[in-house]
Amino acid sequence: VQLQASGGGSVQAGGSLRLSCAASGRSFRNYGMGWFRQAPGKEREFVAAITWSGETTYYADSVKGRFTISRDNAKNTVYLQMNSLMPEDTAVYYCAAHWGGTTLQVMSVTSKYSHWGQGTLVTVSS
């Protein structure tokens, strides 16, 4: 599966953005999907994940209550709605596809994801 992330941009603190990740391939519906982010000088970190069925979602503590992950298997697309953005949310955001376990312990780990999109930059100014 190939992934293409979009929707990044510049926004003021308190604003919102919606990221999209379009996937190619008929097997998209079999993959769990995740969003990760990497700020300058920092390691890539987990943001949110959704199981292949869409029934279960996971979030990093830093984004709980502000971000929402969802997917539309008919459109081969996963979304990340980001509200109440803060300057510390500034990063390159990556979507990724995962085949296998559906626990948080698995889906929050970068090495468990086999396919990655190219990243989209989100900049939040104070």
Protein Blocks (a to p, Z undefined) as FASTA:
>chain_A
ZZddehiacddehiacddddddedjklmmpccddddddehiacddfbdcdfkopaccddf
klgokaccdddfklopacdddehiafklgccddddddeddfbfklmmpfklpcbdcebia
ddddZZ
